[in-house]
């Protein structure tokens, strides 16, 4: 890793590749048109920059601010990339701000987002609501609640009197999820040994798994997963998940929510189980390698490695790598032999939609702010 950092530094000094420089500056009323990878919602340009930084291939972005007037595309964060790492063009455009990924910046940006957003609604992703005296109390509740990642508070002047002072607690995934898990001959996949588990605690616990058991119904989300233990970690992270079923035929994790009953039945190649609450699950499953399984997509880059163990080591040593796929010599195309694909997904809290709405206040949990202060 030390050699790689030195190389990046020398290249940036020589201006050989603009994409390897650290560029923290923001360009107000400047657009980087075209070359979009995707767009996500974001409450401000700094959050948008963090989304670009965590996206596997984003190099720069354009954020549509709330003062944009041409149409209703407020709070749009366009993630962008080019082979050169540079925008193809820059144009003047009122109501947008552009900038660059912070992937190559040191220290790596923290996830502490202390700002609150007045007259902004983080729409959707609710899992619990209660009434609080003000938005500060709503944010404190969100910070204390293990599942809460962000919130929207309805203040005392809201038009609908019945929901004034209502505090909506919201959840989004902040642990890595493998977007595609599929069977492919000649590859091996796995996770960084630094993989985080939800709800860290000093109390260790052993998760409960029921082999050859299905729990039918009550599904609220289906996710790809590499193993029952991986599925259990996903269930433990989500505040709505009461139990789960994992189908090893299609490598799917079915998260279920039913606090009233749990009806089980025998089914081969299905494992069900319960989440862990307020305790630390055994994390040894992240060291497992999965033969014939491909974690397709989300590639940051590839490096050459002699075996899957070396590939996993490279992923663990790379701070941004969350999981990997290694191509063995028995893969059908020799071109890909020995390639170690390092992968990551966005884990910063990100509302599914952001809207203007009078007399509400939205913001984020301050859990990461406390951890950042302690680590400093």
N, C-alpha and C positions, 0 to 999 in steps of 0.2 A: 504493500500500500504506500509506503514512504516513497518508493521510486516513482510510482504513478503520480503522486502529488507534486513531486519535483518536476516531472515532465510537463504536467499541466501548467505549472508556474512559468517554466521556460517558454512554452508555446505562447502563453498569453503575453509575455514580455516581447516576444518577437512579432506579435500580431499576426501569427500564421493563421490562427483560427479564432474568429470573434466569438464563436459558440462556447469556447472554453474559458472565457473571461467571466468574472463576477461583475454583473451590472445591476446594482440595486436601484438605480434611478427610475423615476416614472415620468412619462411624457404626456402631459395634459393636452387635450384637444388634438391628439395625434392618433391616427388609425394605421394599423398594419393590415391592409385589406387582403382577403383570401387566405389560402393555405390553412384553413381550419381543420383541426382534428375532431373537435366536438365543442359543444357549449354547455356550461353548467350555470346554475344560479349562484349569485354571490352578493352579500350585502354591501361590500365596498371593494375598492381596488386592491387593498392590502390582502384581503382574504382571497381575491381572485389570483393574486401573485402566488400565494401559498398553494392554491389548487394546481397552478401550472408547475410549481416546483415539485409537487408530489406525483404528478402524472408521469408515467413512464417515459413518454416521448415528447412532452410539451417543452418548447424552447422559448416561446414568447407568447404574448396574449394581448387582447384588446378588451377592455371593460366598458360596458355601456352604463353610464352614470344615471342617477335619478333625475338629473336636469336635462337629459336627452329629450328632444321635442319632435323628432321626425315621425316616430310611431311609438307604440307602447312597449318596446323591448327594453325596459329598464331592468337593471341588475343582471344583465346577460354578461357572462364571462366566456369569451371565445378563446379556446386553447389552440395554439398554432405550432406548426413545425415546417422546416424546409431542410433539404439535404445539406445546405451550407450552414445551417444554424442561424441565418440572418433573415430578417423580413425581406421579401422581394421588393416591396415598395413601402414608402411612408407618405401619408397624405394628411393634410389638415382636416379635422372634422370636429365640430363643436359637440360636446356632450360625451366624449369618450376619453379614456386614458389607457395608454399602452405601456408595456414594460416587458421584462425578461424573467425567465426562471432564475431562482436562486440556488439551483443544484450545485453550482461550483463555488458557492460562497461559504466562507468559514467565519464564525461558527454557523452551523446549520440552523435555520429559523425555528423558533419554538412555536408551539400550538396555542400559546396563551393569547386569547382575544378578549381584551378587557372592555372594549367599547360596547355601548348599547346604541340601538338604532330606533329613534323615535319616528312614529308614523310609518313604520315598516313592519309587515307581517311575514313571519316565517311559516308559510302555509303548509299544512299537512304534517305527518310524522308524529302525531299526538299519541301518547300511550297513557296519560294520566292528567287530570286537571283538579284544581282546588282553588279556593279564594284566598287572596292575600291582600294586605293593606296597600302595597305599592310594588313597583317593579323591582326595587331593591330586595324586598323580601322574596319575591318570585325567583330572582336570580340566586339568592341564598339557598332556597329550597332545591333549585336545580343543581346547584353545586354539591349539596349534601346527598342528593339522590344518586345512587350508583349508576342508574341507567340514563339519566338526563344528560343530553349533550348541548341542547339549546332550548329556548323558551320564547313564548309570546305572551305578554301581559296586556289585558284590556283595562284601560284606566277609567277613572270616575266620570269622564265626559263622553264616553262611548254612546252612540245613538241607541243601541239596544240596552235598556236598563237591566234586563235580566242577567246579562253576562258581564256587567261591570265588575271590576276587581278580580276577574277570572284569570288564573295563571295556568297556561297550557305547557306542560312538560313534554319534550319531544326527543326522539331518538333517531340517530343515524349510525351506521356502522363505522366504528373507529378501530376495529381490528382487521387485519388483512383478510380479504376474501378472494379466493381463486375464481375468476370469472368463468372459465371453461375448464372442466375436468373430463377427459375422455381417454378411452383405451387406444393406445397406439403402440404397435410392436417396435422394439428397438430403442425405446426411450425410458428414462428413469426420472422421476420428479420427487421433490421434497421441499422442506422449509428451512429457513435460516435457524440456527440453534439459538438465536436471540429472540425468537418469536414470543410476543407478549401474550399473556393470558388475561381474560377479563376479570375484573373485580379482584385485583391483587390483595392478598391478606397474609397475615402471619400464621393463620390457621390452615394447615394442610388438610385435604380431604380426598377421598377416593370416589370417583364418579360411579354412579349406578348404571350398568348396562344390562339389557335383557336380550340375549341372543335368540335368534329364530322367533322373534316376537314383533308383531306389528300393532301399532295403535292407529286405528282408522279415524279419519275425520279431524275436524278442528284445525286444519292447516291454515296458516296465515302467510307463510312465505316458504318458497323452495329455493335452495341454494346448492350449487355443486360443492362436493366435498370429497376428500381423498380417503376418509376412514370414519368409523363410528366415533372415534375420539375427537376427530376434527369437527364432526357434526355436533358433538356434545359441547365443545368450546364455543361454537356459534350460538347454540341454544343458551348457554350460560351468560353470554354477552347481552342477549336481547331481553329487555325487561318484560316483554309480553310472553316469552316462551315458558310454558309450564312442563312440556316434555317434547320428545322428538322421535322420529323414526328415520333410519338410514337404510337405503336400498343399495346394496352393493352391486346389483345388476346394472343399474343406470347411474351409479355414483351420485345419487341425489340425497340431500338432507332436507327432510320435511319438518319445519318448525311448527309447533302446534300450541294453541292457547285455549285451555279449558280448565278452569280452577274447580269445577264441580265434580268431574268424574274422569276416570281413565280406564277405558275398556280395551283389553288386549286380546290378541288372537295369534295362533301359531302361523308363521310364514317363514319359509326358508329364505336365506340370504337377506333377511331384514333384521336389523338390530335397533332396538328402541332404548330409550333411557331418559334420565332426569338431569336437569341442570344443577350446577353447584351454586349455592347462595352464600355469600359472605365468607367464602373460604377459597383456598388456592388449590385448583385441580392439579393432579399430576401432569406435568408438562413433557414427559418423556416421549410422547408420540411425535413431537416435532423433529426428532432425530431419525425417525423411520424413513426409509427410502421406498418408493412405490414403483415397482417394476411394471413396465408396459402402460404407464399412466402419463399423460401429457397435460401439463398446465398451460394450455395454449393461450397465446396473447400476453399483453402487459409487459413486453420485453423492453428492458432498458438498453441492453447490448448483449453480445455474446463474447466469451473468451474461450480459448482452447484449454481442455483439461484431459488428463489421462484416464480418469475414472470418475464415477459418481461421487465418491468420497471427496476427491479434490474439488469437484464442482460445488458440493455443499460447503466446503471450507471457504471457497471464494465468495459464496453468497453470505456466509456468516461474517467474513472480514469486510465486506462492502456495507457501509452503514445504511445505504438506501435499499438494499436487496431484502425482500421478504420471502420469496420462494424461487425455485429454479426448475429447469428441465435440462437434462443431459442426454445427448444423442450418442448411443453406443455404436460399435463397429458393425453390428448386425442390422442397422437401419438400412432401409431399401436404397437410399441415395447416399453414395459415398461423399458427396459434396458437404454433407452436414455432420459427418463423423467427428467426434470429439468436441463438438460445440457445446458449451455450457451457457445456457441462456439465463441471465440474471433478470429477475422480474420484480415489479412492485405495483401497487394500486394506491389510490388516494385514501388516506385514513384521517385527514383533518375533518372535524365536524362540518357538514355541508347541508344546509336546508334543501329539500327537494324543490322548493319554489320560494321566491321572494317577491312580494308585492308591496305597493304603496297602500296604506290603509290608515285613515285618520284615527287618532286617539288610541293607538296601541304602541307598545314598546317591545322590541325583541332583542335578544342577546344570547350569549353563550355561557355555558358552565365555566366556572373559574378553577376547576380541578387542576388543569394543567398549569395555571398561573402559580398555584401553591407549590406544585412539584418543581417548577422551574426556579422559584425563589429558593427552595431548599437545596437544589442541586448547585446553585450558584454560591 
